[in-house]
């Protein structure tokens, strides 16, 4: 942990030296993992400002949520629930099979394509 803080202190010095870079600690998140592979709390800071941890809130990066567990199980469950709800809504509509197929092809697939590409 001390080596990480030393690196952050040097990075903070670079920010001060450049005078043109602005640091936004709201956008800074970190994940510290101990020797046993379990995520651990930390108290790292840069230029005297503490920044967040993935323990408190996950981050969203290009549509992908990153959690402390580094697992996609929660997101996969959300995607499957989303698809099941949409399928139920489409089946509830009083439409023939051709129109339902059109909704699947041009509505549902485009709606969930990003989630399927990311995960």
VOKOL-306285 format. One line per field, with one value per residue: chain; residue number from 1; x, y, z of N, C-alpha, C in turn; residue in three letters. Coordinates in nm, 2 decimals, decimal comma. Example, Ala and Ser with C-alpha at 12.3 -4.5 7.8 and 13.67 -1.06 7.14 Angstrom:
BEGIN
chain A; A
resi 1; 2
n.c1 1,32; 1,28
n.c2 -0,57; -0,22
n.c3 0,78; 0,71
ca.c1 1,23; 1,37
ca.c2 -0,45; -0,11
ca.c3 0,78; 0,71
c.c1 1,32; 1,29
c.c2 -0,33; 0,00
c.c3 0,78; 0,79
resn ALA; SER
This chain:
BEGIN
chain A; A; A; A; A; A; A; A; A; A; A; A; A; A; A; A; A; A; A; A; A; A; A; A; A; A; A; A; A; A; A; A; A; A; A; A; A; A; A; A; A; A; A; A; A; A; A; A; A; A; A; A; A; A; A; A; A; A; A; A; A; A; A; A; A; A; A; A; A; A; A; A; A; A; A; A; A; A; A; A; A; A; A; A; A; A; A; A; A; A; A; A; A; A; A; A; A; A; A; A; A; A; A; A; A; A; A; A; A; A; A; A; A; A; A; A; A; A; A
resi 1; 2; 3; 4; 5; 6; 7; 8; 9; 10; 11; 12; 13; 14; 15; 16; 17; 18; 19; 20; 21; 22; 23; 24; 25; 26; 27; 28; 29; 30; 31; 32; 33; 34; 35; 36; 37; 38; 39; 40; 41; 42; 43; 44; 45; 46; 47; 48; 49; 50; 51; 52; 53; 54; 55; 56; 57; 58; 59; 60; 61; 62; 63; 64; 65; 66; 67; 68; 69; 70; 71; 72; 73; 74; 75; 76; 77; 78; 79; 80; 81; 82; 83; 84; 85; 86; 87; 88; 89; 90; 91; 92; 93; 94; 95; 96; 97; 98; 99; 100; 101; 102; 103; 104; 105; 106; 107; 108; 109; 110; 111; 112; 113; 114; 115; 116; 117; 118; 119
n.c1 0,08; 0,20; 0,38; 0,21; 0,09; 0,31; 0,36; 0,12; 0,17; 0,38; 0,25; 0,07; 0,25; 0,33; 0,09; 0,06; 0,30; 0,25; 0,04; -0,16; -0,32; -0,62; -0,73; -0,99; -1,12; -1,36; -1,40; -1,21; -1,14; -1,06; -0,94; -0,83; -0,66; -0,58; -0,32; -0,44; -0,63; -0,87; -1,08; -0,98; -1,02; -0,90; -0,69; -0,61; -0,48; -0,46; -0,29; -0,37; -0,64; -0,88; -0,99; -1,25; -1,36; -1,41; -1,56; -1,76; -1,91; -1,99; -1,84; -1,92; -1,81; -1,80; -2,06; -2,04; -2,07; -1,86; -1,78; -1,68; -1,64; -1,54; -1,69; -1,93; -2,18; -2,40; -2,47; -2,53; -2,76; -2,93; -2,95; -3,07; -3,31; -3,42; -3,45; -3,64; -3,86; -3,92; -3,98; -4,21; -4,38; -4,40; -4,52; -4,76; -4,90; -5,16; -5,08; -5,01; -4,79; -4,60; -4,58; -4,49; -4,24; -4,12; -4,10; -3,92; -3,69; -3,63; -3,67; -3,63; -3,37; -3,20; -3,23; -3,12; -2,86; -2,62; -2,58; -2,54; -2,31; -2,12; -2,11
n.c2 -0,12; 0,12; 0,17; 0,21; 0,45; 0,62; 0,63; 0,76; 1,00; 1,10; 1,13; 1,32; 1,53; 1,57; 1,66; 1,91; 2,03; 2,06; 2,24; 2,27; 2,04; 1,92; 1,76; 1,54; 1,41; 1,28; 1,12; 0,93; 0,60; 0,32; -0,02; -0,23; -0,52; -0,77; -1,00; -1,25; -1,24; -1,11; -0,84; -0,53; -0,26; 0,08; 0,37; 0,56; 0,86; 1,15; 1,44; 1,53; 1,47; 1,24; 0,95; 0,76; 0,42; 0,10; -0,05; 0,10; 0,21; 0,09; 0,12; 0,26; 0,17; 0,23; 0,13; -0,11; -0,24; -0,23; -0,42; -0,48; -0,75; -0,83; -0,98; -1,10; -1,18; -1,05; -0,86; -1,02; -1,14; -0,92; -0,86; -1,09; -1,08; -0,85; -0,92; -1,13; -0,99; -0,82; -1,01; -1,12; -0,90; -0,86; -1,11; -1,07; -0,89; -0,86; -0,98; -1,13; -1,41; -1,33; -1,06; -1,04; -1,17; -0,98; -0,77; -0,89; -0,92; -0,65; -0,49; -0,60; -0,73; -0,52; -0,36; -0,50; -0,55; -0,41; -0,48; -0,75; -0,76; -0,64; -0,82
n.c3 0,00; 0,07; -0,14; -0,35; -0,26; -0,27; -0,54; -0,62; -0,49; -0,64; -0,89; -0,82; -0,78; -1,04; -1,15; -1,02; -1,11; -1,39; -1,42; -1,60; -1,61; -1,47; -1,19; -1,11; -0,85; -0,81; -1,03; -1,00; -0,91; -0,71; -0,67; -0,43; -0,37; -0,15; -0,05; -0,04; -0,23; -0,18; -0,19; -0,04; 0,19; 0,16; 0,21; 0,02; -0,13; -0,34; -0,41; -0,16; -0,16; -0,09; -0,28; -0,42; -0,36; -0,51; -0,33; -0,22; -0,43; -0,75; -1,08; -1,40; -1,71; -2,04; -2,07; -1,92; -1,61; -1,33; -1,06; -0,71; -0,68; -0,92; -1,09; -1,33; -1,27; -1,15; -1,34; -1,56; -1,46; -1,44; -1,72; -1,82; -1,68; -1,78; -2,06; -2,03; -1,92; -2,14; -2,34; -2,22; -2,23; -2,51; -2,59; -2,46; -2,62; -2,86; -3,12; -3,44; -3,53; -3,72; -3,69; -3,43; -3,46; -3,63; -3,44; -3,26; -3,42; -3,51; -3,30; -3,03; -3,05; -3,12; -2,90; -2,69; -2,78; -2,72; -2,45; -2,48; -2,64; -2,47; -2,25
ca.c1 0,00; 0,29; 0,44; 0,10; 0,07; 0,43; 0,34; 0,02; 0,23; 0,46; 0,16; 0,02; 0,35; 0,32; -0,03; 0,10; 0,40; 0,20; -0,05; -0,27; -0,41; -0,70; -0,77; -1,12; -1,12; -1,49; -1,39; -1,11; -1,18; -0,95; -0,97; -0,71; -0,68; -0,47; -0,24; -0,53; -0,72; -0,99; -1,08; -0,96; -1,04; -0,78; -0,70; -0,52; -0,52; -0,37; -0,28; -0,44; -0,78; -0,91; -1,07; -1,34; -1,33; -1,52; -1,64; -1,87; -2,00; -1,93; -1,82; -1,97; -1,71; -1,85; -2,17; -2,01; -2,05; -1,74; -1,81; -1,57; -1,61; -1,49; -1,77; -2,04; -2,31; -2,51; -2,51; -2,59; -2,89; -3,00; -2,98; -3,17; -3,44; -3,46; -3,50; -3,76; -3,97; -3,96; -4,05; -4,35; -4,46; -4,43; -4,62; -4,89; -4,96; -5,25; -5,03; -4,98; -4,65; -4,52; -4,55; -4,40; -4,11; -4,06; -4,06; -3,80; -3,58; -3,59; -3,68; -3,56; -3,23; -3,13; -3,24; -3,03; -2,74; -2,51; -2,56; -2,48; -2,17; -2,03; -2,09
ca.c2 0,00; 0,23; 0,19; 0,28; 0,59; 0,69; 0,65; 0,86; 1,13; 1,15; 1,17; 1,45; 1,63; 1,59; 1,75; 2,04; 2,09; 2,09; 2,35; 2,27; 1,93; 1,93; 1,63; 1,53; 1,28; 1,21; 1,02; 0,84; 0,49; 0,22; -0,15; -0,29; -0,66; -0,82; -1,12; -1,37; -1,22; -1,05; -0,69; -0,47; -0,12; 0,15; 0,51; 0,63; 1,00; 1,22; 1,58; 1,55; 1,44; 1,10; 0,92; 0,65; 0,28; 0,02; -0,11; 0,19; 0,22; 0,04; 0,22; 0,22; 0,20; 0,19; 0,04; -0,22; -0,21; -0,30; -0,44; -0,52; -0,89; -0,85; -1,09; -1,05; -1,26; -0,96; -0,79; -1,12; -1,16; -0,80; -0,87; -1,20; -1,03; -0,75; -0,99; -1,20; -0,89; -0,77; -1,12; -1,13; -0,79; -0,89; -1,22; -1,03; -0,82; -0,94; -0,98; -1,26; -1,45; -1,26; -0,92; -1,06; -1,20; -0,85; -0,70; -0,96; -0,89; -0,51; -0,42; -0,66; -0,76; -0,39; -0,30; -0,57; -0,59; -0,36; -0,56; -0,88; -0,74; -0,61; -0,93
ca.c3 0,00; 0,08; -0,27; -0,43; -0,22; -0,31; -0,68; -0,63; -0,45; -0,75; -0,99; -0,77; -0,80; -1,18; -1,18; -0,98; -1,20; -1,52; -1,40; -1,70; -1,59; -1,36; -1,13; -1,06; -0,77; -0,82; -1,13; -0,96; -0,82; -0,70; -0,62; -0,37; -0,35; -0,07; -0,10; -0,05; -0,34; -0,13; -0,20; 0,09; 0,20; 0,15; 0,24; -0,07; -0,17; -0,44; -0,38; -0,03; -0,17; -0,10; -0,38; -0,39; -0,38; -0,57; -0,23; -0,19; -0,55; -0,87; -1,19; -1,53; -1,81; -2,17; -2,05; -1,84; -1,47; -1,27; -0,92; -0,63; -0,69; -1,06; -1,15; -1,41; -1,24; -1,12; -1,46; -1,64; -1,41; -1,49; -1,86; -1,84; -1,63; -1,88; -2,17; -1,99; -1,91; -2,27; -2,40; -2,17; -2,29; -2,65; -2,60; -2,41; -2,72; -2,95; -3,26; -3,50; -3,51; -3,81; -3,63; -3,31; -3,51; -3,67; -3,32; -3,20; -3,50; -3,53; -3,17; -2,91; -3,07; -3,12; -2,77; -2,60; -2,85; -2,65; -2,33; -2,52; -2,68; -2,36; -2,16
c.c1 0,09; 0,35; 0,33; 0,08; 0,19; 0,41; 0,23; 0,07; 0,31; 0,36; 0,10; 0,12; 0,35; 0,20; 0,00; 0,20; 0,35; 0,11; -0,16; -0,36; -0,49; -0,74; -0,91; -1,13; -1,25; -1,49; -1,28; -1,16; -1,06; -1,01; -0,84; -0,75; -0,56; -0,41; -0,33; -0,63; -0,86; -0,98; -1,07; -0,98; -0,90; -0,80; -0,60; -0,57; -0,42; -0,39; -0,37; -0,59; -0,80; -1,01; -1,14; -1,29; -1,44; -1,61; -1,77; -1,97; -1,92; -1,92; -1,88; -1,87; -1,76; -1,97; -2,16; -1,99; -1,95; -1,77; -1,68; -1,54; -1,55; -1,56; -1,89; -2,18; -2,42; -2,56; -2,58; -2,74; -2,98; -3,04; -3,08; -3,31; -3,50; -3,52; -3,63; -3,88; -4,02; -4,03; -4,19; -4,44; -4,50; -4,53; -4,76; -4,97; -5,04; -5,20; -5,01; -4,83; -4,56; -4,48; -4,47; -4,26; -4,04; -4,02; -3,93; -3,68; -3,53; -3,61; -3,60; -3,41; -3,15; -3,13; -3,14; -2,89; -2,62; -2,47; -2,49; -2,34; -2,07; -2,00; -2,08
c.c2 0,13; 0,27; 0,26; 0,42; 0,68; 0,72; 0,76; 1,00; 1,19; 1,20; 1,30; 1,56; 1,67; 1,68; 1,89; 2,11; 2,13; 2,21; 2,36; 2,15; 1,96; 1,79; 1,64; 1,40; 1,21; 1,11; 0,92; 0,73; 0,39; 0,09; -0,21; -0,43; -0,71; -0,95; -1,24; -1,35; -1,16; -0,90; -0,63; -0,32; -0,05; 0,30; 0,59; 0,77; 1,05; 1,37; 1,61; 1,52; 1,29; 1,07; 0,79; 0,51; 0,21; -0,05; -0,03; 0,20; 0,17; 0,15; 0,16; 0,26; 0,14; 0,10; -0,08; -0,18; -0,30; -0,30; -0,48; -0,67; -0,93; -0,96; -1,03; -1,11; -1,16; -0,89; -0,90; -1,15; -1,04; -0,81; -0,97; -1,15; -0,93; -0,81; -1,06; -1,10; -0,84; -0,88; -1,14; -1,02; -0,81; -1,00; -1,17; -0,95; -0,91; -0,92; -1,12; -1,29; -1,37; -1,12; -0,94; -1,09; -1,07; -0,77; -0,76; -0,91; -0,75; -0,43; -0,47; -0,68; -0,63; -0,33; -0,37; -0,59; -0,53; -0,44; -0,69; -0,87; -0,71; -0,73; -1,06
c.c3 0,00; -0,06; -0,36; -0,39; -0,27; -0,46; -0,70; -0,59; -0,57; -0,86; -0,95; -0,80; -0,95; -1,22; -1,14; -1,07; -1,33; -1,52; -1,50; -1,68; -1,46; -1,31; -1,07; -0,98; -0,77; -0,93; -1,10; -0,87; -0,82; -0,64; -0,56; -0,33; -0,27; -0,12; -0,12; -0,16; -0,30; -0,14; -0,06; 0,08; 0,20; 0,19; 0,15; -0,11; -0,27; -0,42; -0,26; -0,04; -0,18; -0,22; -0,35; -0,42; -0,44; -0,46; -0,20; -0,31; -0,67; -0,98; -1,32; -1,64; -1,95; -2,16; -1,97; -1,70; -1,41; -1,12; -0,85; -0,66; -0,83; -1,13; -1,23; -1,38; -1,21; -1,25; -1,55; -1,59; -1,45; -1,63; -1,89; -1,79; -1,73; -2,00; -2,14; -1,98; -2,05; -2,35; -2,35; -2,22; -2,44; -2,67; -2,55; -2,52; -2,81; -3,09; -3,31; -3,49; -3,60; -3,75; -3,51; -3,36; -3,56; -3,55; -3,26; -3,28; -3,50; -3,40; -3,06; -2,93; -3,07; -2,98; -2,67; -2,66; -2,77; -2,53; -2,37; -2,57; -2,57; -2,27; -2,23
resn UNK; UNK; UNK; UNK; UNK; UNK; UNK; UNK; UNK; UNK; UNK; UNK; UNK; UNK; UNK; UNK; UNK; UNK; UNK; UNK; UNK; UNK; UNK; UNK; UNK; UNK; UNK; UNK; UNK; UNK; UNK; UNK; UNK; UNK; UNK; UNK; UNK; UNK; UNK; UNK; UNK; UNK; UNK; UNK; UNK; UNK; UNK; UNK; UNK; UNK; UNK; UNK; UNK; UNK; UNK; UNK; UNK; UNK; UNK; UNK; UNK; UNK; UNK; UNK; UNK; UNK; UNK; UNK; UNK; UNK; UNK; UNK; UNK; UNK; UNK; UNK; UNK; UNK; UNK; UNK; UNK; UNK; UNK; UNK; UNK; UNK; UNK; UNK; UNK; UNK; UNK; UNK; UNK; UNK; UNK; UNK; UNK; UNK; UNK; UNK; UNK; UNK; UNK; UNK; UNK; UNK; UNK; UNK; UNK; UNK; UNK; UNK; UNK; UNK; UNK; UNK; UNK; UNK; UNK
